[in-house]
Amino acid sequence: METTETHKPIPLQFQLLYNWEVEATQEALLKHKTRMYPAFKVELNQTPIYRLIHYEFERHFISAGQLFRATGLTITEGFFLFGLKLTDFEVDFLVTQFPYCDVWVSVEQARSMAMTLGIEFELGLLLSEGLDDCYSSDNMNRNEIMHNWKVPTIPNLQYSTRALLETTFDEVELLDPIGRKIRTQIARSKQAGMVMKDRAETGLVRWQVWAYEQFLQLSDDQDEENIKMPTLDRSGAVWDTLQGILSDLQTLSRGAQVKGTRVLSDNMMVGNMPLKKEYLGHSLLLQQLYIAVMAEKISNELSRVSYQSYSTPLPVEPKEKEEELKSCSSASIAEGERLNVQSATTTISTTTHSNTNMLFHDRMDLLEQELYRVKKKSKKRLEDIQLYQDELAQQVNELTSWKLQSEQSRRSERVWMLMVMVSVIFGIVSLRTFFFF
């Protein structure tokens, strides 16, 4: 019972994929508004995995590159392991300056990948079919995000974009009736909950996709006709160099010291494709694939080493501990009372500070909602005024048209009267001439 209660799927978070550098730039030619792309996120092995739920894409996408990374695979290894074609994934959806370039696959493909990698339970909420109808969209003109879903654990009075970005949740409810939407305001500046990839991470993804694309294209061409490959370095220097760097980083991540002599392997598996050292001297594209794979492996090891160095404090040597204990033993009694007083004051100050921060955030949310209500009322009032003006303009147009019609009818009446008078006069004159003659 304890294992079933504690072992649960990873809860969801709401995130915004947003390239804030474009709007923050000082160059007028490059500065323009960019769209925010809403997504659900889970974090597996200190690696975020995203589910893109933007309305314009018409279906959801999963960041498979992050899924590969969370399970210890590179993007190229994932390509070969699952035999992906170029039509099976997207990188940037043909959007210029897309904030998060990755290998975006459909939810169905991600489910099969998760089952193969044995993480379908951990990603149960992210890959759930209950999220298939959830969509959010960014309204850039009004600086707001529209949702057809809501998080039931967030109170209505505190419901805002900030609350969504700061809350983890296990359940999402679709709004009833269908077509109803919730609007939340958002400031278009860098803040917590907004995510983007920098140029190095984006380049690493594009590099591996390009190398895989060239490899597939050349393999298809070689099946049709024999192509002579250029002369390459057969010494294996590229293999040995990158394997040595990766070995040193893996040694550092384990907490050991780098040794002068290294034991390097001459073969490896890239997904389900075996790769040997001597193969690199026969194919330029294999060399590109190998370099791309090793670049991501080195990048992952660097991030792992930096994470471990940040999370674990530096150890203190025993000699320094003894000196500190000796120096502190004489003043421990005097400092005890002072520390008790300070601890009491610090707890009071921290609690009051946190309470003021919570009150401040609540007041800001209430102010945001009140501003939205005022904006909605003023918009409705402006629409009524505009409708009244349109009705007045229509009445004026009707009056002018009636005036023109009346003038035309009066002119036609005058013409008919003149014709009648002329005919009467002509008849009288003709009768006189007839009787007299």
C-alpha positions in Angstrom: 0.0 0.0 0.0 2.8 2.4 0.8 4.5 1.9 -2.6 1.3 2.5 -4.5 0.5 5.6 -2.6 4.0 7.1 -2.8 4.8 6.0 -6.4 2.6 8.3 -8.5 2.9 9.9 -12.0 4.8 13.1 -12.1 2.5 16.1 -11.6 2.0 18.7 -14.3 3.1 22.4 -14.5 1.9 25.1 -16.9 4.8 26.8 -18.8 5.1 29.3 -21.6 7.7 28.8 -24.4 8.6 32.4 -25.2 11.6 34.1 -26.9 11.9 37.2 -24.7 15.2 38.2 -26.3 13.5 39.4 -29.5 11.3 41.9 -27.7 14.1 42.9 -25.3 16.5 43.8 -28.0 17.5 47.4 -28.6 17.7 47.2 -32.4 14.6 48.6 -34.0 14.8 46.3 -37.0 14.9 43.1 -35.0 12.5 44.1 -32.2 8.9 42.8 -32.7 6.3 41.0 -30.8 6.7 37.2 -30.6 4.1 34.7 -29.7 4.0 32.7 -26.4 3.4 29.0 -26.8 1.6 27.4 -23.8 2.7 23.9 -22.7 2.4 21.4 -19.9 5.6 20.3 -18.3 6.9 17.4 -16.2 10.4 17.0 -14.9 12.0 13.6 -15.1 15.6 13.1 -13.9 16.1 16.9 -13.7 15.1 17.2 -17.3 11.9 19.0 -18.4 9.6 17.4 -20.9 7.0 19.6 -22.6 3.6 19.0 -24.2 2.7 21.8 -26.6 -1.0 22.7 -26.4 -1.1 25.8 -28.6 -4.4 26.2 -30.4 -2.8 27.1 -33.9 -1.1 23.7 -34.2 -4.5 21.9 -34.1 -2.9 18.9 -32.1 -0.5 18.4 -29.3 3.2 17.7 -29.6 5.8 16.2 -27.2 9.4 17.3 -26.9 11.0 14.0 -27.8 14.5 15.4 -27.6 14.0 16.2 -23.9 12.5 12.7 -23.4 15.6 11.1 -24.9 17.8 13.2 -22.7 15.9 12.3 -19.5 16.5 8.6 -20.3 20.2 9.1 -21.0 20.0 9.1 -24.8 21.1 11.7 -27.3 18.8 13.0 -30.1 20.7 11.0 -32.8 20.5 7.8 -30.7 16.8 8.4 -30.4 16.6 8.8 -34.2 18.2 5.5 -34.8 16.5 3.7 -32.0 13.0 4.5 -33.1 13.8 4.8 -36.8 12.3 8.2 -37.2 11.7 9.7 -40.6 12.0 13.4 -41.4 8.2 13.6 -41.8 7.7 12.1 -38.3 8.8 15.2 -36.3 9.0 19.0 -36.3 11.9 21.2 -35.2 10.5 24.7 -35.2 7.2 24.4 -37.0 8.6 26.7 -39.7 8.3 29.6 -37.2 11.1 32.1 -37.3 12.9 32.5 -33.9 10.8 29.7 -32.3 11.7 29.7 -28.6 12.2 26.0 -28.1 13.7 24.0 -31.0 13.5 20.3 -30.3 12.3 17.1 -31.9 8.5 17.6 -31.5 6.6 14.4 -32.2 2.9 13.5 -31.8 1.4 12.3 -28.6 0.8 8.8 -30.1 4.5 8.5 -31.0 5.6 9.8 -27.6 3.4 7.1 -25.9 5.1 4.3 -27.9 8.5 5.8 -27.1 7.7 6.0 -23.4 6.5 2.3 -23.4 9.7 1.3 -25.1 11.9 3.2 -22.6 9.8 2.0 -19.6 8.7 5.5 -18.4 5.0 5.3 -19.4 3.9 5.4 -15.7 6.0 8.4 -14.8 4.7 10.3 -17.8 1.1 9.1 -17.3 -0.3 12.6 -16.7 1.7 14.3 -19.5 0.7 11.7 -22.1 -2.9 11.3 -20.8 -5.7 11.2 -23.3 -7.7 13.5 -21.0 -5.5 16.4 -22.1 -6.1 15.9 -25.8 -8.9 18.5 -25.9 -7.1 21.1 -23.8 -5.9 24.1 -25.7 -4.5 27.6 -24.9 -3.7 30.5 -27.2 -1.8 33.8 -26.9 -3.6 37.0 -27.8 -0.7 39.4 -28.4 -2.9 42.5 -28.9 -4.5 42.2 -25.5 -1.6 40.6 -23.6 -3.7 37.8 -22.5 -3.9 34.0 -22.7 -7.1 32.1 -23.4 -7.8 28.6 -22.1 -10.6 26.2 -22.6 -9.6 24.4 -19.4 -8.9 25.2 -15.8 -7.1 23.8 -12.7 -9.7 23.0 -10.1 -7.3 23.4 -7.2 -6.8 27.1 -7.8 -9.5 29.3 -6.2 -11.5 31.5 -8.6 -10.5 34.7 -6.9 -6.8 33.8 -7.2 -7.0 32.4 -10.7 -4.4 34.2 -12.9 -1.5 33.4 -15.2 0.9 33.8 -12.2 -1.1 31.2 -10.2 -1.0 28.8 -13.2 2.8 29.2 -13.6 3.5 28.6 -9.9 1.1 25.7 -9.3 1.7 21.9 -9.8 -1.5 20.0 -10.4 -2.7 16.4 -11.1 -6.0 17.2 -12.7 -7.4 19.5 -15.4 -11.0 20.2 -16.1 -12.5 21.2 -19.5 -14.8 24.2 -19.4 -18.5 23.6 -19.8 -20.2 24.4 -22.2 -18.0 23.8 -25.2 -16.6 27.1 -26.5 -16.3 28.8 -23.2 -12.9 30.2 -22.4 -11.0 31.7 -19.5 -8.7 34.8 -20.1 -5.7 35.5 -18.0 -3.4 38.5 -18.3 0.3 38.2 -18.9 3.2 40.7 -19.0 5.4 40.2 -22.1 8.7 40.2 -20.2 11.0 37.5 -18.8 9.6 36.0 -15.6 9.4 32.6 -13.8 7.6 30.0 -15.8 8.8 31.2 -19.2 11.3 29.0 -21.1 13.5 29.3 -24.2 16.6 27.6 -25.5 19.7 29.6 -26.1 21.7 29.6 -29.3 24.0 26.7 -28.2 21.2 24.4 -27.3 19.3 25.3 -30.5 22.4 24.8 -32.6 23.0 21.4 -31.0 19.5 20.2 -32.0 19.7 21.6 -35.5 23.2 20.1 -36.0 22.0 16.6 -35.1 18.9 16.9 -37.2 20.9 18.1 -40.2 23.5 15.3 -39.8 20.7 12.7 -39.6 19.0 14.2 -42.6 22.2 14.1 -44.7 22.9 10.5 -43.5 19.4 9.3 -44.6 19.7 11.2 -47.9 23.2 9.8 -48.7 22.2 6.2 -47.8 19.2 6.5 -50.2 21.5 7.8 -52.9 24.1 5.1 -52.3 21.4 2.4 -52.7 20.6 3.8 -56.2 24.2 4.3 -57.4 27.8 4.0 -56.2 29.1 7.4 -54.9 32.8 7.9 -54.3 33.4 9.4 -50.9 36.1 12.0 -50.2 39.4 11.0 -48.5 39.1 11.2 -44.7 41.4 11.0 -41.7 41.8 7.2 -41.0 43.8 7.7 -37.8 40.8 8.0 -35.5 41.9 11.3 -34.0 38.3 12.6 -33.9 37.1 9.5 -32.1 39.9 9.4 -29.5 39.7 13.2 -28.7 35.9 13.3 -28.1 35.9 9.9 -26.2 38.7 11.3 -24.0 36.8 14.5 -23.2 33.6 12.5 -22.4 35.5 10.1 -20.2 37.0 12.9 -18.2 33.6 14.6 -17.7 32.0 11.3 -16.7 34.8 10.8 -14.2 34.2 14.3 -12.7 30.4 13.6 -12.5 31.1 10.5 -10.4 33.2 12.6 -8.0 36.6 11.0 -8.9 39.8 12.7 -10.0 40.9 12.7 -13.7 43.7 10.3 -14.3 46.6 10.7 -16.7 45.9 7.4 -18.5 42.5 6.8 -19.9 40.9 3.5 -21.1 38.8 4.4 -24.2 36.3 2.2 -26.0 36.6 1.6 -29.8 32.9 1.0 -30.4 29.5 2.3 -29.2 25.8 2.0 -29.9 24.0 5.0 -31.5 20.5 3.9 -30.8 20.3 0.5 -32.4 23.1 1.1 -34.9 26.6 -0.2 -33.9 29.4 2.3 -34.6 33.1 1.5 -34.5 36.2 3.7 -34.6 37.3 2.5 -38.0 34.0 3.3 -39.6 34.6 7.0 -39.3 37.4 6.9 -41.8 35.1 5.7 -44.5 32.1 8.1 -44.3 32.0 11.8 -43.8 28.4 11.7 -42.7 29.2 9.0 -40.1 31.8 11.4 -38.8 29.3 14.2 -38.6 26.8 11.9 -36.8 29.5 10.8 -34.3 30.5 14.4 -33.6 26.9 15.5 -33.1 26.2 12.6 -30.7 29.4 13.3 -28.7 28.7 17.0 -28.6 25.3 16.4 -26.9 26.8 13.8 -24.6 29.5 16.3 -23.5 26.8 19.0 -23.1 24.7 16.6 -20.9 27.7 15.7 -18.8 28.6 19.3 -18.3 25.1 20.2 -17.1 25.1 17.1 -14.8 28.4 18.2 -13.3 27.2 21.8 -12.8 24.0 20.5 -11.2 25.9 18.3 -8.8 28.3 21.1 -7.9 25.4 23.4 -7.2 23.3 20.9 -5.2 26.1 19.4 -3.0 28.0 21.8 -0.7 31.8 21.8 -0.6 33.2 19.4 2.0 35.1 20.8 5.0 38.5 19.2 5.9 38.7 17.6 9.4 41.6 19.9 10.5 39.5 23.0 9.7 36.6 21.4 11.7 38.8 20.9 14.8 40.1 24.4 14.7 36.6 25.8 14.3 35.4 23.7 17.2 38.2 24.8 19.4 37.7 28.5 18.6 33.9 28.2 19.0 33.9 26.2 22.3 35.0 29.2 24.4 32.3 31.5 23.1 29.5 28.9 22.7 27.8 29.7 26.0 27.8 33.5 25.4 26.5 33.1 21.9 23.7 30.7 22.8 21.5 33.3 24.4 22.2 35.7 21.6 21.4 33.1 19.0 18.1 32.3 20.7 17.1 35.9 20.6 18.2 36.2 17.0 16.4 33.0 16.0 13.2 34.3 17.5 13.5 37.7 15.7 14.5 36.1 12.4 11.5 33.7 12.5 9.2 36.6 13.2 10.8 38.7 10.4 10.7 35.8 7.9 7.1 34.9 8.6 6.0 38.5 8.4 8.0 39.0 5.2 6.4 35.9 3.7 3.0 37.0 4.8 3.4 40.4 3.3 4.6 38.8 0.1 1.5 36.6 0.0 -0.7 39.5 0.7 1.0 41.5 -2.0 0.5 38.8 -4.6 -3.1 38.3 -3.6 -3.7 42.1 -3.8 -2.0 42.1 -7.2 -4.2 39.3 -8.5 -7.3 41.0 -7.2 -6.2 44.3 -8.8 -5.6 42.4 -12.1 -9.1 40.9 -12.0 -10.7 44.2 -11.1 -8.8 45.9 -14.0 -10.0 43.2 -16.3 -13.7 43.7 -15.2 -13.3 47.5 -15.7 -11.8 46.9 -19.1 -14.6 44.5 -20.0 -17.3 47.0 -18.9 -15.7 49.9 -20.7 -15.4 47.7 -23.8 -19.1 46.9 -23.6 -20.0 50.5 -23.1 -17.9 51.5 -26.2 -19.6 48.8 -28.2 -23.1 50.2 -27.1 -22.0 53.7 -28.1 -20.7 52.5 -31.4 -24.0 50.7 -32.0 -25.9 53.8 -31.2 -23.8 55.9 -33.5 -24.3 53.3 -36.3 -28.1 53.5 -35.7 -28.0 57.4 -35.9 -25.9 57.2 -39.1 -28.4 54.8 -40.6 -31.4 57.1 -39.7 -29.5 60.1 -41.3 -29.0 58.1 -44.4 -32.6 57.1 -44.5 -33.6 60.8 -44.1 -31.3 61.9 -46.9 -32.6 59.1 -49.2 -36.2 60.1 -48.4 -35.4 63.7 -49.2 -33.9 62.8 -52.5 -36.9 60.6 -53.4 -39.4 63.4 -52.5 -37.4 66.0 -54.6 -37.5 63.6 -57.5 -41.2 63.0 -57.2 -41.9 66.8 -57.0 -39.8 67.4 -60.1 -41.7 64.7 -62.0 -45.1 66.2 -60.8 -44.0 69.7 -62.1 -43.1 68.2 -65.4 -46.4 66.5 -65.7 -48.3 69.6 -64.8 -46.4 71.6 -67.4 -47.1 69.1 -70.0 -50.9 69.1 -69.1 -51.0 72.9 -69.3 -49.2 72.9 -72.6 -51.6 70.3 -74.0 -54.7 72.3 -72.7 -53.4 75.5 -74.3 -52.7 73.7 -77.5 -56.2 72.2 -77.5 -57.9 75.6 -76.9 -55.9 77.2 -79.7 -56.7 74.4 -82.1 -60.5 74.5 -81.3 -60.6 78.3 -81.9 -59.0 78.0 -85.2 -61.4 75.2 -86.2 -64.6 77.1 -85.3 -63.6 80.3 -86.9 -62.7 78.8 -90.1 
